[in-house]
Amino acid sequence: MDKEKPKITLAQRRLLFGSIFLMATSAIGPAFLTQTTVFTEQFLASFAFAIVISIIIDIGAQLNIWRVLSVSGKRGQEVANEVAPGLGYVVAFFIVLGGLAFNIGNVAGAGLGFNAIFGWDARIGAAIAGAFAIFIFLVKNGRTVMDVVTQILGALMIIITAYVMIQSSPPYGEAVYRTFVPEEPLAMFIPIVTIVGGTVGGYITFAGAHRLIEAGMTGKENIRFVSHAANYGILTTGVMRVLLFLAVLGVLSQGAVLSEENPPASVFQFALGDIGMQVFGLVLLAAALSSVIGAAYTSASFLRSFHDFFDKHNNTVIVIFIVFSTLVFTFIGRPVTLLILAGAFNGLILPLSLGAVLLASRRKKIVGDYHHPMWMIIWGVIAVLATAIIGVMSLGGLAELWTG
């Protein structure tokens, strides 16, 4: 007789959903909303094909990273250092640089969300969002609060976007058909690599994995739990992207012309009328605030193993990270040069870190007697190749600095 599967405790269930939504909401930021809208406008129903392919690649990347890190009980930078001495420091440097730069953009997005809802100055809204994020990490049981807040924000975004999708009445049949028979499939290359980078690039794919390691969810005995969390995290992000894609497709099919300055906002306005801008502001605020929390938490986790100070005072590091991001936007604005540099190097992080993880999966000193499935390694290699292409493409951002 088969053994009964162990029941998941309430604390484990909270951790499961916490890690899922920490990863998913880290990916669903202001850039996610804009990219999905713009690509849907460009490729219409055929963009469904790109979404499905990107989800397959995303799962290959995330499943490998989460399983190997969890079995080893070590964070991404520690595993990278064991594979090649010094590699972990390189990965950590670019993760923190990228996280910091993009967090400035996330804070800006939160400010714009408040502006859309209440008409407040974006800098005031950004300061409020920063203060709220800091509060989460200063209260007692801050990690539990973080888990709950990211779940609420994630659910809020999905529910609102689903409602907008229903209101826009998209051509579902056409979307399903074009998922398998896209027009000009070769033209989907850039959208696929772009949204893969936005979903599992940089710090994002490590967010949930590091959360599980911090909570002690490590070793072979927890591999099933970790695999479920990894898959559900990507699927949650995929659900949000599909809902937004269908909402955009729906308004376009009704003859809407999207604003060049703020494409996603015009989708909400067309579908919901006068209140559309306020509703979009709420989604933007939820997306930006959850990304601020995810970026700060994950970036700081990449410093924990390098010095006792970063480990003992991790919350302080997170708070400094958020304060700095908020102050830069409030008093300087979004530093374009920093964002371009971080974006360019950010594209190189995942192929390096994922490649290191795949090598680590075959080393007993790192994973012990755990046997990482060969089919998963092959899947991971495909993800490495896809994200390496993203990295090469992102280096074009450096050329912008010299020509712009």
Secondary structure as UniProt FT lines:
FT   HELIX           10..27
FT   HELIX           30..43
FT   HELIX           44..46
FT   HELIX           47..72
FT   HELIX           76..83
FT   TURN            85..86
FT   HELIX           87..118
FT   HELIX           122..138
FT   TURN            140..141
FT   HELIX           142..168
FT   HELIX           172..180
FT   HELIX           185..188
FT   HELIX           189..200
FT   TURN            202..203
FT   HELIX           204..214
FT   TURN            215..216
FT   HELIX           220..222
FT   HELIX           223..253
FT   TURN            254..255
FT   HELIX           263..272
FT   HELIX           273..275
FT   HELIX           276..301
FT   TURN            302..306
FT   HELIX           308..312
FT   HELIX           314..331
FT   HELIX           336..360
FT   TURN            361..362
FT   HELIX           364..367
FT   TURN            368..369
FT   HELIX           374..394
FT   HELIX           396..403
//
